Amino acid sequence: MFPRVPDQHKAGKPLIPNGLGVIYVLFTTVYLFLVYFLGVIKASNGVSAPLTLAVGVLFGGFMGLLDDWMDLKWRYKAFMPLIAALPLIYFAIENPLTRTSISLPFLGSIQFGDMYYFVIIPLIVMIVTNTVNQLGGLNGLETVCPAIILLGLMALSPSHLILMLGPLIFWLILAGFNLQGKIFVGNSGSFAIGMTIASFAVITDLKLSLGISILPYVFNSALILLTIFFVRKKASVSFDGKKLVSNHRRSLVTLITYRRPLTERQVVAAISLFVVFFTSIAVLIELL
């Protein structure tokens, strides 16, 4: 049912089913509609958190499918998520509990006013969705790391836990198969999970926690973009049949494997630990 693509970092480059992230999109959409119809989370001022989140996941999956079919250029992919920010902007405007400020440790509260709706939310959606999509290419990297961030955000928002409980469990099942190299979630999965993280953080008003948790992704994207702009070269790793190694530092993966041969699992584990570290800091700061 799904197209097969070679696993570039496995001996013999076996063909693996790709695009399984679309199943996550379908499952999550149905789940969130059930949460809405059962009235588990009540609407506020006519806006519904489950439906708003469902729209974001659907658009993320759709954008990923477009990328798989048409191989979109980055200048288009970078700004397409801005369309998905519209329902989040409406939700934030109509929700009386929305805070248009961000409280920073040692610096106090920064008030954005209307800029929060029309600048900050679109930036959150655009940055999170694209950075999550850029950090991939290894089995488990596109699935395990986003799950860690979601777990952190869910721990800080028990009142909205039901929103992501089912989708997270389903995503972890996909992550298990992906980690074993049996499936790829594809762009439909990475864009959808990126939209999930961004939308859930906006809905639960966990802007600072998201910003800290996502730092490894932002660092990776900054490395990639800087080398493309100034060096005009892309990041790549060499595979000798057992281990990965790179002779440059143009991404988080190549930075870790720079003149240091590591197995695919070791690289994924190292990056996952980075994400765990920053997510833990985000949780501690929010709790304290």
N, C-alpha and C positions, 0 to 999 in steps of 0.2 A: 504493500500500500504506500510505502514511503520510499523516496529515491535513496539510493545507497551511494555513499561517498567514501573514498579511501581514508583510513586512519593513518595519517602521515607519521605518527610517532609510535607505531607498532611494527614489529618485524613482519615483513611480507605485505604491509599496507592492506590489511583486510578491509572489505567493503562493509560499512556500518550504516544502518538506517538513520536518515537525517530528517530533522524537522519535527521531532516528537513533541516539541514545545507547544504545538498547536493543540495537542490533547489537554495540556495544562490550561490553555486559554478557554477551551470548551467547558472543561470541568469547573473552573473557577467562575465562569459566567453563570452557569446553571446553579452553582452553589450560592452565589451572591443573590441571584434572583429568588431563590428559596428563602434565604435569610430575610429578604425584603418582604415577600408575601406572607411569611409566618409572623412578621412583626417583631422579630427578636430585637432589632434596633429601630427605635421609633424615628420617624422623620422630624426634622426641625425646620420650621418656617417653610415647609414644602420641599425641602431638599433632603435627599436620602443618601446616607453614607454608603450602603451596599450598592445602590445603582450608580453612584458617582465612581466608585472603585471599579465596578464592572465595565463601565465605559472606558476607563483608562486601560484596563487589561485588554479589552477588545481592540482598542486602537493600537496598542503595543504589538499585539499578535499580527494585526493586519499590516503594520509597517514592516514587521519582520518578514512576512510572506512576500511583500512587494520587493524587499531586498533580495530574497532568495530567488525570485522569478526574474527580476530585472537588473540585479547587481547595481543598486543605486550608488551614486557617487556620494562621498562624505559631505559635500556641501549641501546636498539635499537631505541626507539623513540627520544632519546636525540640527536642522530647523523644523523638520516635520513634527517632532513631539510637541511643538508649541501649540498645534491644533488641539492636542489632547489636554492641554492646560485649561482650555475654556470651561469644561464642566467643573474643574477644581476651583477656578476663579469664582464661578457662580456659587458653588458650595460655600466657599470661604466668606463671600459677601453676605449671603443669606443666613449663615450660621452665627447666632449671637455669641457663641463661646469662642469664636476665632480671635486670636491675639495677633495684632499687626506688628508686634515687637519681638525681638529676640534678646534673651537674657544671656549675657556672656560672663563667665567667671572673671572676677577682678575688675571687669570693665562696666558692669551693670547692664541696664536695659537699653537697647537701641530701638527707637520707634521709627517705623517706616511709613506709617499712615497708609494712604492709598497706593503708594509704591509697592507695598507688600502684595496686593492683588494683581497688579498689572506688570510688575517687574520681577519681584522675588519668586513668586509661584512659577511663572514661565521659565525662569532660570533654573529653579530646582528640577523641574520636569526635564528640561533640555539637557542639563549637565548629568543628572543621575542616569537617565535612559541611555545616553551615548557612552558614558564612561563604563557602565556595566556591560554594554555590548562590545566595547573595545578590549576588555580583559577576558580573553577566551583562547581557544585553540588547543587546550589540553583537557584530557578527560577528567571531569570533576570540577574544573575551574569555573565554568559557567553556571554550575548548579550549587555546589557546596558553599561558596563564598556569599552569594546573595542570600542563601538560607540563614547564614550566620547573622547577617544584618537584620533580616526579618525577625529572627528570634529575639534579638536585642530590642527592637522596636515594640514587639508584642509584649515583652516583659515589662515595658514601661507604660503600657496602655491596656490594663486588664479589662476595662469597660468595653474595649473594641476587640477583645481577643477572639470572639466568635467570627469576626470578619475574615480572619486569615487562618483560622484553625484548620479547616478542611483543605484549602489551597496549599498550605504549608506541608501538611502530611502528604498530599499528592505529589508536591514538588520534591519532597525528600525521597519518595519512591523512585521518581525519575532520576534523582541525583544518584541513588544507589546503582541503577543500571548504567548511568553515564560514567560513574567512577570506575566501573568494571570494563568500560569500553564496549558496551553492547548497544548503546544508542547515543545519538547526538540530539540535543534539543534545538539546534539551529538558531538562526536569527529570530524566528518567531518566538522561541523560548526566551532568548536573552533580552529582546526588546520588551516582551511581555512582563518578565520578572523585574526589569528596570522600571517600567511604568507602575508595577505593583508597589515597589518600594517607595517611589516618589509620591504616589497617590496616598498610600497608607500614612506616610509621614505628614503630609499636608492635612489629611482628615483628622489625624490624632494630635496635631499641633506639636510634633516632635522635630522641629526644624534643626535645632542645635544638635540633637542626638544623631540625626541623619547626616549632618555636615561633618561630624567627627568620624562616624562609622565609615563614611564613603571616601575618606582621605587616601587609602591605598589605591582606589580606583582613579581618583583625580591625579595622583602622582604618576600612575601608569600612563594616563592619557596625555599628561603634560610632557612626559618624556617622548612619547610617540610623535606628538605634534611638533615639538621643538626640533627633533631630528629631521622630520619631513620638511619643515620650513627652512632650516639652516643647512642641513647636510644633503637633503633631497634623496634620502635612502630610507627604506623600511626596515623594521626589526625582523630578524629571522634567527632560528636556531638550527643547528646541525644535529642529525640523529644518526648514530653509528650502529643502530640495531638494538642497543641496550640503554644508552644514556643520551641526554641532551647536553649540548654545550654551545656557547656563542663566543664570538671574538669581538663583540661590541656591546654597548649598554644603551639600547634605544627603547627599551620597555622594561617593565617590572620583571618579566620572564627572563629576558636577556641579561638584565642586571644580576639576577640570582645565579644564572648559569654562566656568567662571564668567566671564561678560563677555569670553570669548575664543573666538570661533568657530573650530572645528577640524573637520576631516573625521573620519569614523568610523575610518579607518585610523590617523590621527594619535593619536586618543584611545587606541586599543588598543595602539599602539606605546609611548605614554608609560607606560601602566599596566604593560605587559610589561617595560619597562625598570626600573620600580620593583621588580617581582618578581625580575628578574635580579639587581638590586643586593642585595636582602636574602638571596636564595638564595646568592649568591657569598660574602656575609659568613658565612652559616651554614656553608658548606663550608670556608672558611678557618679559622674558629674550631675546627671539628671536627678539621681536619688539624693545627693548631698545638697 
